[in-house]
């Protein structure tokens, strides 16, 4: 056990980013196996379908892997390396955790998707059984395979009946997502997608939910690298919110190290599996070098309180806020630069024109960025655009206003760089 570990805020940030795979720019070309390892490192990859720029799961992976083909994620799903589950929200998770999530979702997890499924089962079990029989007979189905009889679809409360039933059967564990086609779920019987899981459950090998609860606590701290007790439950959406007393048994067992972070009024915790990373952080040898555009659903920013405490970055996704009440824009992406969240941007990919439009860009502080930060962000934007097959980045309004000209000049330099950069 380390004695009285103490970290500066910069060291705590570096530890967090090191655990999340965002400390350094990718040193080698991405591979499909690196993608699997990236998801395993994060434990969860949240799913969202908004695609004014890249869809969130693709962007989260790009921020860590660099240039890679999107279809690798679909291949990981159809190949059984990952599966879909309700967790933080709808997420991809490593296949090794399938039994953990099935056990927890059946017994302890409280989530609107699961609660909706229970209500559907209570009132429409006849339809669910009929749909299961249909899938058993004809094979995998999509929601679009069923003719719409009423409504216009869209948000979950406007789904047609078959979509509700499919989602209820998915949440209950009767169905799994076998693959995605154009990012639409293709549902199949669990016994045909993951027969080994059902065999293990039938043999009494399903994990105890209380044990899973503890494992999710540990996995949360591992994924975050460093965490206050009150942040832990949000990662897997376990309940209730934890206190320091709840983590004391894990500290006494040597599973967690309690750490003091300069300026924090609460202790932090690091998992023993990150002991080497913690020692490096304490010595100040973890140097944040990476600059990237982050997804709004990136684990680094999905907990507003944590992002504010760790990075002094108050972030809230505004796409669900009425336009007149938005402060920064519809789908605003945080900007990570060498260990700091230095700003945010509202952008749109015009794929037909080959243009990434940065509508508005905001510096985190009133002084704007220094020359090194401008070049780092320009290069990150250029790589981000090129990964999406776009050939131009335009800059609209910036705050402060003078950053617009310097960013445009820097992006102009990007145009003449070799494609390998």
C-alpha positions in Angstrom: 0.0 0.0 0.0 1.3 3.4 -0.9 1.8 5.8 2.0 -0.1 9.1 1.9 -0.3 9.5 -1.9 -0.6 13.2 -2.8 -1.3 14.6 -6.3 -1.5 18.0 -7.7 -4.5 18.7 -9.8 -2.4 18.5 -13.0 -1.2 15.1 -11.9 -4.7 13.9 -11.1 -5.8 15.0 -14.6 -2.9 13.1 -16.2 -3.8 10.0 -14.3 -7.4 10.2 -15.4 -6.5 10.8 -19.0 -3.9 8.0 -18.9 -6.5 5.6 -17.7 -8.9 6.8 -20.4 -6.3 6.5 -23.2 -6.2 10.2 -23.9 -2.8 11.1 -22.5 -0.7 10.8 -25.7 -1.5 11.0 -29.4 -1.7 7.4 -30.9 1.8 6.3 -31.7 0.9 3.7 -34.3 -1.7 3.1 -36.9 -5.1 1.9 -35.5 -6.0 -1.8 -35.6 -9.2 -3.6 -35.0 -7.6 -5.2 -31.9 -6.7 -1.8 -30.6 -10.4 -0.8 -31.0 -11.4 -3.8 -28.8 -8.8 -2.9 -26.2 -10.0 0.8 -26.2 -13.5 -0.3 -25.4 -12.2 -2.7 -22.7 -10.2 0.1 -21.2 -13.2 2.4 -21.0 -15.5 -0.5 -19.9 -18.4 1.2 -21.7 -18.8 3.0 -25.0 -22.0 5.1 -24.9 -24.3 5.0 -28.0 -26.0 8.0 -29.4 -27.4 8.5 -32.9 -27.0 12.3 -33.5 -24.7 12.7 -36.4 -24.4 16.4 -37.3 -20.8 15.5 -37.2 -19.6 11.9 -36.5 -21.9 9.7 -34.4 -20.7 9.7 -30.8 -19.3 6.2 -30.4 -17.2 6.6 -33.6 -15.9 10.0 -32.3 -15.0 8.6 -28.8 -12.9 5.9 -30.5 -11.3 8.4 -33.0 -10.3 10.6 -30.1 -8.2 7.7 -28.8 -7.2 5.7 -31.8 -6.8 8.3 -34.6 -7.9 7.5 -38.1 -9.7 4.2 -38.4 -12.7 2.8 -40.5 -16.0 3.1 -38.7 -17.1 -0.4 -39.8 -14.6 -1.9 -37.3 -17.1 -1.1 -34.5 -19.9 -2.9 -36.4 -17.6 -5.8 -37.0 -16.7 -6.0 -33.3 -20.5 -6.2 -32.5 -21.3 -8.8 -35.2 -18.1 -10.7 -34.3 -19.0 -11.0 -30.6 -16.2 -8.9 -29.2 -18.7 -6.4 -27.8 -22.4 -6.4 -27.1 -25.1 -3.8 -26.4 -26.6 -3.2 -23.0 -28.3 -0.7 -20.8 -25.6 0.6 -18.4 -24.6 4.3 -18.2 -27.1 4.6 -21.0 -27.3 2.5 -24.1 -23.8 1.3 -24.4 -21.4 -1.1 -26.1 -19.5 -3.2 -23.5 -16.8 -5.9 -23.7 -18.1 -9.4 -24.4 -16.3 -10.7 -21.2 -18.8 -8.6 -19.2 -22.0 -10.0 -20.7 -23.0 -12.1 -17.7 -22.3 -9.3 -15.3 -24.6 -6.9 -17.1 -27.3 -9.5 -17.6 -27.3 -10.3 -13.8 -27.3 -6.7 -12.8 -30.0 -5.6 -15.2 -32.3 -8.4 -14.1 -31.9 -7.6 -10.4 -30.5 -4.3 -9.4 -30.1 -1.7 -12.1 -32.8 1.0 -12.1 -33.1 2.6 -15.5 -35.9 4.1 -17.6 -35.3 1.6 -20.4 -35.5 -1.4 -18.1 -38.5 0.1 -16.2 -40.3 0.6 -19.5 -39.6 -3.0 -20.4 -41.1 -4.3 -17.2 -44.3 -2.3 -17.8 -44.5 -3.5 -21.3 -44.2 -7.1 -20.1 -46.9 -6.6 -17.5 -49.4 -5.4 -20.0 -48.5 -6.8 -23.4 -46.9 -10.2 -22.7 -49.1 -11.9 -25.4 -47.6 -9.6 -28.1 -44.1 -10.1 -26.8 -44.4 -13.9 -26.9 -45.8 -13.7 -30.4 -42.9 -11.5 -31.5 -40.4 -13.9 -30.0 -42.0 -16.8 -31.9 -41.8 -14.8 -35.1 -38.1 -14.2 -34.7 -37.5 -17.8 -33.8 -39.2 -18.7 -37.1 -37.9 -16.1 -39.5 -34.6 -15.0 -37.9 -33.2 -11.6 -37.0 -35.4 -8.6 -37.5 -35.2 -4.8 -37.6 -37.9 -2.4 -36.4 -38.2 -1.2 -40.0 -39.3 -4.8 -41.0 -42.7 -4.1 -39.5 -45.2 -1.9 -41.4 -46.1 1.2 -39.6 -49.8 1.4 -38.8 -50.0 4.7 -36.9 -47.9 7.6 -35.7 -44.8 9.0 -37.2 -42.1 7.4 -35.1 -39.0 9.3 -33.8 -38.6 9.7 -30.1 -39.1 6.7 -27.9 -42.5 7.8 -26.7 -43.7 7.9 -30.4 -42.3 4.4 -31.3 -44.6 2.0 -33.1 -45.7 -1.0 -31.1 -43.2 -3.4 -32.6 -40.3 -1.1 -31.8 -41.5 -0.9 -28.1 -41.8 -4.7 -28.0 -38.3 -5.3 -29.5 -36.8 -2.8 -27.0 -38.6 -4.5 -24.1 -37.4 -7.9 -25.2 -33.9 -6.5 -25.6 -33.9 -4.9 -22.1 -35.2 -8.1 -20.6 -32.4 -10.1 -22.1 -34.6 -12.3 -24.4 -33.1 -10.6 -27.4 -29.7 -9.2 -28.2 -28.4 -6.9 -30.9 -26.8 -9.3 -33.4 -25.5 -6.5 -35.6 -26.2 -3.1 -36.9 -27.2 -2.1 -40.5 -26.7 1.6 -41.2 -26.6 1.9 -37.5 -30.0 0.4 -37.1 -30.3 -2.5 -34.6 -30.8 -6.0 -35.9 -32.4 -8.1 -33.1 -31.9 -11.8 -32.6 -32.7 -14.4 -29.9 -30.1 -14.4 -27.2 -29.9 -18.2 -27.4 -28.6 -17.8 -30.9 -26.3 -14.8 -30.4 -24.7 -15.9 -27.1 -25.7 -19.5 -26.3 -22.7 -19.9 -24.0 -24.1 -17.2 -21.7 -27.5 -19.0 -21.4 -25.7 -22.3 -20.8 -23.7 -20.7 -17.9 -26.8 -19.2 -16.4 -28.7 -22.5 -16.7 -25.8 -24.2 -14.9 -26.1 -21.7 -12.0 -23.0 -19.8 -13.0 -24.7 -16.4 -13.2 -22.9 -14.0 -10.9 -24.5 -12.8 -7.7 -25.9 -9.2 -8.2 -24.2 -8.0 -5.0 -20.9 -9.2 -6.3 -21.5 -7.5 -9.6 -22.3 -4.3 -7.7 -18.9 -4.4 -6.1 -17.2 -5.3 -9.5 -18.9 -2.3 -11.1 -17.6 -0.1 -8.3 -14.1 -1.4 -9.0 -14.5 -1.1 -12.8 -15.7 2.5 -12.5 -12.6 3.5 -10.5 -10.4 1.6 -13.0 -11.9 3.3 -16.0 -11.7 6.7 -14.4 -8.2 6.3 -13.1 -9.0 8.5 -10.2 -12.3 9.3 -8.7 -14.1 10.8 -5.7 -16.5 8.5 -4.0 -19.5 10.5 -5.2 -18.5 10.1 -8.9 -18.3 6.3 -8.9 -22.0 5.3 -9.2 -22.6 7.4 -12.3 -20.2 5.4 -14.6 -22.4 2.2 -14.6 -25.5 4.0 -13.2 -25.5 1.9 -10.0 -27.4 3.1 -7.0 -27.2 4.7 -4.5 -24.5 7.4 -4.8 -21.5 6.3 -2.8 -19.8 7.9 0.2 -16.3 7.5 1.5 -17.5 5.0 4.2 -18.8 2.8 1.4 -15.3 2.5 -0.1 -13.5 2.0 3.2 -13.7 -1.8 3.0 -12.0 -1.7 -0.4 -9.3 0.6 1.0 -8.7 -1.7 3.9 -8.5 -4.7 1.6 -5.8 -2.9 -0.5 -8.1 -2.9 -3.6 -8.3 0.9 -3.6 -5.7 3.5 -2.6 -7.0 6.7 -1.0 -5.3 9.7 -2.4 -5.2 13.4 -1.5 -5.5 15.8 -4.4 -4.5 19.4 -3.9 -7.5 21.7 -3.6 -10.1 19.0 -3.3 -12.2 18.9 -0.1 -12.8 15.1 -0.5 -10.4 12.2 -0.9 -9.9 10.5 -4.2 -9.4 6.8 -5.0 -7.2 4.9 -7.3 -7.5 1.1 -8.0 -4.5 -1.0 -7.1 -4.3 -2.1 -10.8 -3.3 1.5 -11.6 -0.5 1.5 -8.9 2.2 2.0 -11.5 0.3 4.8 -13.2 -0.3 6.4 -9.8 3.5 6.3 -9.0 4.3 7.9 -12.3 1.7 10.6 -11.7 3.2 11.3 -8.2 6.6 11.7 -9.8 5.2 14.0 -12.4 6.3 11.9 -15.4 2.9 11.5 -16.9 2.9 14.3 -19.5 -0.3 15.0 -21.4 0.6 15.5 -25.1 -2.7 14.7 -26.8 -5.1 17.2 -28.4 -8.5 16.0 -29.6 -12.1 17.0 -30.2 -14.3 15.0 -27.7 -17.8 13.7 -28.0 -20.4 15.1 -25.7 -20.9 11.5 -24.6 -17.2 10.9 -23.9 -16.6 9.5 -20.4 -14.3 12.4 -19.6 -17.2 14.9 -19.8 -20.4 12.9 -19.3 -20.5 13.6 -15.6 -20.9 17.4 -15.3 -19.7 17.6 -11.6 -16.6 15.5 -12.3 -15.6 17.5 -15.4 -16.0 20.7 -13.4 -13.9 19.4 -10.5 -11.2 17.8 -12.5 -10.9 20.3 -15.4 -12.7 23.4 -14.2 -14.9 22.9 -17.2 -18.7 23.4 -16.9 -20.2 21.4 -19.7 -23.8 20.6 -20.6 -25.1 19.2 -23.8 -27.7 21.6 -25.2 -29.2 19.7 -28.1 -32.2 18.9 -25.9 -32.5 22.6 -24.8 -34.8 24.9 -26.8 -32.8 26.8 -29.3 -33.5 30.2 -27.7 -32.1 29.0 -24.4 -28.8 27.5 -25.7 -25.6 29.2 -24.7 -23.1 27.5 -26.9 -25.0 25.6 -29.6 -26.8 22.4 -30.6 -24.1 19.8 -30.5 -21.1 21.3 -28.8 -17.8 19.3 -28.7 -15.3 19.8 -25.9 -11.7 20.4 -26.9 -8.9 18.6 -25.0 -5.5 20.0 -25.4 -2.4 18.6 -23.5 -4.2 17.7 -20.3 -6.7 20.6 -20.2 -10.2 21.2 -21.6 -9.5 24.6 -23.3 -12.7 25.2 -25.2 -15.7 24.0 -27.1 -17.1 24.2 -30.6 -20.4 23.8 -32.4 -19.8 22.2 -35.7 -21.6 20.5 -38.6 -20.2 18.1 -41.3 -21.4 19.1 -44.8 -20.5 15.8 -46.3 -21.8 16.6 -49.8 -19.5 19.6 -50.0 -16.6 18.0 -48.1 -16.7 20.8 -45.5 -16.4 20.7 -41.7 -18.1 23.9 -40.6 -17.1 25.2 -37.2 -20.1 27.5 -36.5 -18.9 28.8 -33.2 -15.8 28.2 -31.1 -15.3 29.3 -27.6 -12.1 29.5 -25.6 -12.4 28.3 -22.0 -10.8 31.5 -20.7 -11.3 35.2 -21.8 -7.6 35.5 -23.0 -7.9 32.9 -25.8 -5.2 30.4 -26.7 -1.5 30.7 -27.1 0.3 29.9 -30.4 1.0 26.3 -29.5 -2.6 25.6 -28.5 -3.9 27.2 -31.8 -1.6 24.9 -33.8 -2.6 21.9 -31.8 -6.3 22.5 -32.2 -6.0 23.3 -35.9 -4.2 20.0 -36.4 -6.8 18.2 -34.4 -9.6 19.7 -36.4 -7.8 18.9 -39.7 -7.3 15.3 -38.7 -10.9 15.1 -37.5 -12.2 16.4 -40.8 -10.0 14.2 -42.9 -11.1 11.1 -41.0 -14.6 11.9 -42.0 -13.6 12.3 -45.7 -13.9 16.1 -45.5 -11.3 18.3 -47.2 -11.9 21.7 -45.8 -12.5 23.3 -42.3 -14.2 26.6 -42.1 -14.2 28.8 -38.9 -17.2 31.0 -38.1 -17.5 33.0 -34.9 -14.9 32.6 -32.2 -14.7 33.9 -28.7 -12.5 35.8 -28.3 -13.0 37.1 -31.9 -9.3 37.4 -32.6 -8.8 33.6 -32.5 -10.7 33.3 -35.8 -7.9 34.7 -38.0 -5.1 32.8 -36.2 -7.0 29.5 -36.5 -7.8 30.1 -40.2 -4.1 30.8 -40.9 -3.1 27.6 -39.0 -5.7 25.6 -40.9 -4.3 27.0 -44.1 -0.9 25.4 -43.2 -2.6 22.1 -42.6 -3.7 22.0 -46.3 -0.2 21.5 -47.4 0.8 18.8 -44.9 1.3 15.2 -46.2 -1.6 12.9 -45.7 0.4 10.9 -43.2 0.3 13.7 -40.6 
